[in-house]
Amino acid sequence: MKSYIVVTDESESYIHDVLCSLLPLKDDEELIIFDNHSKDNTVPNIVGTMGGLWLDKKKRYKFYINMKKENIKEVTKKALSIARGKPFIVDKKERFNFEEVYGDDKN
């Protein structure tokens, strides 16, 4: 299993593109989004982008929101502790490059 981890912190301007680059997941993948108490529109953008995917019966999509701002390393550590598979930290500002994980083709 592969676990894609996205840690957000005031990421409203690019989180939609990042999430779209990861979706849809394959059966052996999960997505963990961990927001570091963003005050902008990051959380609404995440919810809007994910839509009905939260209803996945296999619970492969997880979203956590910190109640207070913390050091990004601590937030990432929390996200890693939730991962069920091999973790891949996704830079919140860049579309994910599946060639780094799968070679030439995601399928």
PyMOL commands that set and color helices and strands:
alter all, ss='L'
color gray80, all
select helices_A, chain A and resi 15-22+42-55+72-82+99-102
alter helices_A, ss='H'
color red, helices_A
select strands_A, chain A and resi 2-8+29-35+61-65+86-90
alter strands_A, ss='S'
color yellow, strands_A
deselect
rebuild
show_as cartoon
